[in-house]
């Protein structure tokens, strides 16, 4: 794949290394290329990934293994269409906890993340404490989720539900 978004990067001198985050190893242009390609298609074989990067398969294998060990590459997953499995209604629910309950924010978020309706949980700074992305069968199921798992809980001060009309996945980060 030789388009402008996927330049071949030869390893060696002059490869630009930049810090990825606090405590993370620095990434060079080769690492960034491998990450971009894997974000586009996590099912790429090592051979195909090596061909796209213009590197030997053994080099790519070692680099991907190092990125996994360092926690930069956290894993691979399947992107399942919720509608295809009977969960065609999606919503984002903003949750504000009671001030006294904020110390239990992590436990609250982990409990939510364990629910089958929940696709993602985001802990926030700002007016709201948590955003919960859910996928349910229909409106009654959404109402039941909000009532049973959010608004009737004593630690929850406020919820606001927004329906998701369309989800556009941005498959690449700024690597």
HELIX and SHEET records of a PDB file:
HELIX    1   1 UNK A   29  UNK A   40  1                                  12    
HELIX    2   2 UNK A   46  UNK A   53  1                                   8    
HELIX    3   3 UNK A   57  UNK A   69  1                                  13    
HELIX    4   4 UNK A   82  UNK A   85  5                                   4    
HELIX    5   5 UNK A   99  UNK A  104  5                                   6    
HELIX    6   6 UNK A  105  UNK A  113  1                                   9    
HELIX    7   7 UNK A  139  UNK A  146  1                                   8    
HELIX    8   8 UNK A  147  UNK A  151  3                                   5    
SHEET    1   A 2 UNK A  18  UNK A  19  0                                        
SHEET    2   A 2 UNK A  26  UNK A  27 -1                                        
SHEET    1   B 4 UNK A 118  UNK A 123  0                                        
SHEET    2   B 4 UNK A 130  UNK A 136 -1                                        
SHEET    3   B 4 UNK A  89  UNK A  97 -1                                        
SHEET    4   B 4 UNK A 156  UNK A 164 -1                                        
END                                                                             
